[in-house]
Amino acid sequence: MGRKVMVMGCDPKADSTRLLLGGLAQRTVLDTLREEGEDVDLDDIRKTGFSGVLCTESGGVRLGGLICNSRNVDNEKEMIEAFAEELGTQMIHFVPRDNMVQRAEINRKNRYRI
């Protein structure tokens, strides 16, 4: 038919196009721009994959931090802090659990109907 296909992935891990590229984890557009500045060649961000499909990955924002909406679970705050550390980020806010909200959820109501 003479048409070309292009896959534009949006995942920062660049796995949307990995299979088409034979397992290659392509650098994202955003990572390339961060590292090389704005003077980037199209070939730096677009690769040709299986059956001539053009592939590029836009990338995404870096995680600024986690917000924990508390559920009053044992060691909850410590678990979230450990999880944030594994992700290479931080917990930026801990929202304490309100008992009224807890009662409303148990009774399958919103807090305005209790």
C-alpha positions as CSV (number, residue, x, y, z in Angstrom):
1,M,0.0,0.0,0.0
2,G,3.0,2.3,0.2
3,R,2.2,3.6,3.7
4,K,4.6,3.7,6.6
5,V,3.8,2.8,10.2
6,M,5.3,4.6,13.2
7,V,4.9,3.6,16.9
8,M,5.2,6.5,19.3
9,G,5.7,5.0,22.8
10,C,5.2,7.2,25.9
11,D,6.8,5.0,28.5
12,P,10.0,6.3,30.2
13,K,11.3,2.7,30.3
14,A,11.1,2.6,26.5
15,D,9.4,-0.7,26.4
16,S,6.6,0.2,24.0
17,T,8.9,-0.3,21.0
18,R,11.4,-2.8,22.5
19,L,9.9,-5.9,20.7
20,L,9.8,-4.1,17.4
21,L,13.5,-3.2,17.9
22,G,14.6,-6.8,18.6
23,G,15.0,-6.2,22.3
24,L,16.8,-2.8,22.1
25,A,15.9,-0.4,24.8
26,Q,15.8,2.9,22.8
27,R,16.7,6.2,24.5
28,T,13.6,8.4,24.9
29,V,13.2,11.8,23.3
30,L,13.2,13.5,26.6
31,D,16.3,11.8,27.9
32,T,18.1,12.6,24.6
33,L,17.1,16.3,24.9
34,R,18.2,16.4,28.5
35,E,21.6,14.9,27.7
36,E,22.4,16.5,24.3
37,G,20.4,19.7,24.3
38,E,18.0,20.9,21.6
39,D,20.3,20.2,18.6
40,V,19.2,16.6,18.1
41,D,19.1,14.7,14.8
42,L,16.0,12.7,14.0
43,D,18.1,9.5,13.7
44,D,19.0,10.0,17.4
45,I,15.4,9.6,18.5
46,R,13.8,7.4,15.8
47,K,14.9,3.9,15.0
48,T,13.7,1.5,12.3
49,G,12.3,-1.8,13.7
50,F,10.7,-5.0,12.4
51,S,9.2,-4.8,9.0
52,G,10.3,-1.1,8.6
53,V,8.2,0.2,11.4
54,L,9.6,3.5,12.7
55,C,9.9,3.6,16.5
56,T,10.4,6.4,19.0
57,E,9.8,6.8,22.7
58,S,8.8,10.1,24.1
59,G,9.6,9.3,27.7
60,G,8.0,10.9,30.7
61,V,8.5,13.1,33.7
62,R,10.7,12.0,36.6
63,L,8.8,11.2,39.8
64,G,8.9,14.1,42.2
65,G,7.7,12.1,45.1
66,L,5.0,10.0,46.7
67,I,1.9,11.2,48.6
68,C,0.6,8.6,51.1
69,N,-3.1,8.7,51.8
70,S,-3.0,6.8,55.0
71,R,-5.1,3.7,55.6
72,N,-4.0,3.2,59.2
73,V,-2.0,0.1,58.5
74,D,0.8,-1.0,60.7
75,N,4.2,0.4,59.6
76,E,2.5,2.2,56.7
77,K,4.7,5.3,56.8
78,E,7.9,3.2,57.0
79,M,6.8,1.0,54.1
80,I,6.0,4.0,51.9
81,E,9.4,5.6,52.8
82,A,11.2,2.4,51.9
83,F,9.2,2.1,48.6
84,A,10.1,5.7,47.7
85,E,13.7,5.0,48.4
86,E,13.6,2.0,46.0
87,L,12.1,4.2,43.3
88,G,14.8,6.8,43.9
89,T,12.4,9.4,45.2
90,Q,10.9,10.6,48.5
91,M,7.6,10.7,50.3
92,I,6.6,14.4,50.0
93,H,3.4,14.2,52.2
94,F,1.6,11.9,54.5
95,V,-2.1,12.4,54.7
96,P,-3.4,11.0,58.1
97,R,-6.5,8.9,58.0
98,D,-9.6,10.4,59.4
99,N,-11.8,8.0,61.4
100,M,-15.0,9.5,59.9
101,V,-13.8,8.6,56.4
102,Q,-13.0,5.1,57.6
103,R,-16.5,4.6,59.1
104,A,-18.1,6.0,55.9
105,E,-16.1,3.5,53.7
106,I,-17.0,0.6,56.0
107,N,-20.7,1.6,55.7
108,R,-20.4,2.2,51.9
109,K,-21.3,5.8,52.2
110,N,-19.5,9.0,51.5
111,R,-18.7,11.2,54.5
112,Y,-21.6,13.6,53.7
113,R,-24.2,10.8,54.3
114,I,-23.1,9.5,57.7
